[in-house]
Amino acid sequence: MIISLYASGMTKRDIQHHLASTLGTDLSHETISNITDAVLEEVAAWLARPLEEFDPVLYLDAIRIKIRENSQVISRAANIAVGVDLDGIKHVLGIWVQDAEGSAFWAQVCADLANCVVRDVLIVCCDGLKGLPEAVEATWPDSMVQTCVVHLIRAATRFVAYQDRKKVAAALKPIYTAASEDAAWTALVEFEASPLRQKYPQAVMTWKNSWDRFTPFLQFPPMLRKVIYTTNAIESLNYQLRKVTKNRGHFPSTDAVVKLLWLAICNIEDKRAAGRARDRGEPANERKAQGRLVEGQVVTKWKQALAQLAAAYPDRITPYL
């Protein structure tokens, strides 16, 4: 019960009060901490488990958390990696709390994945993370790093007045839906020449500064673009994890962060699995349970996307088919 309450987002003191008021059980803060720490071995085993040798697509995204260090509370990023295997099934590959800036940290993340037998990744989709492209290229030299287009749009409209956001978004759409890189550049030039550019110059600079990492996905057909242009596949998970972590002002350590996030992921998927089990046998139009959040979910229209990947990377995909 304590581990379940902890995984749902309750703090240790909240759990202490809940047990006292509902069961008349008075457990110390330390005892509750020891009980939740019992899962640390399972977390360590999960992080070190063998992974698929080959993931065509890898998504990386992060949530901000606060950790107490040396009497100071520091904001850090807890990075979640989700891989898509050859069957189009998504798996949470790991959780890393950023303890260094740039390439040094990402080199360790890539090394951890490689040590878990991930020998190759075709495309890594992320939010313009500093130092990640260099780390990916050092670990998997032929891999491609794609900046999330949705994050890029958000960054471009961050300083746009609310009443102009729809206009700016409409003006940006021809850029990321262009048929080729040249057509995308033409659309960006047209946007730069418009009155909106005079009003919001930062929107143009955001795209220009990220251009080299934005354009790779434009070389692919539409079906594959839908799979790799955004990290939305992982953002729904991060939204649920933020709901769990928001009750805590800060965490005492990075282990505590990873422990809670792992428990939360397990808890979310278990709840959804229980709902699907209740709905089993019911007519499709009467089922109310939610599908898998990430773990085990299949990418929509993956077969078509895989065929396009195989056409683009025949030598790299064929050995794993």
Secondary structure as UniProt FT lines:
FT   HELIX           2..7
FT   TURN            8..9
FT   HELIX           12..22
FT   HELIX           29..37
FT   TURN            38..39
FT   HELIX           40..47
FT   STRAND          54..69
FT   TURN            70..71
FT   STRAND          72..84
FT   TURN            86..87
FT   STRAND          89..97
FT   HELIX           103..115
FT   TURN            116..117
FT   STRAND          120..126
FT   TURN            130..131
FT   HELIX           132..139
FT   TURN            141..142
FT   STRAND          144..147
FT   HELIX           149..156
FT   TURN            157..159
FT   HELIX           162..164
FT   HELIX           165..176
FT   HELIX           181..193
FT   HELIX           195..199
FT   HELIX           201..209
FT   HELIX           211..214
FT   HELIX           215..219
FT   HELIX           222..228
FT   HELIX           232..245
FT   TURN            246..247
FT   HELIX           254..279
FT   TURN            280..281
FT   HELIX           284..286
FT   TURN            295..296
FT   TURN            300..301
FT   HELIX           302..312
FT   HELIX           314..317
FT   HELIX           318..320
//
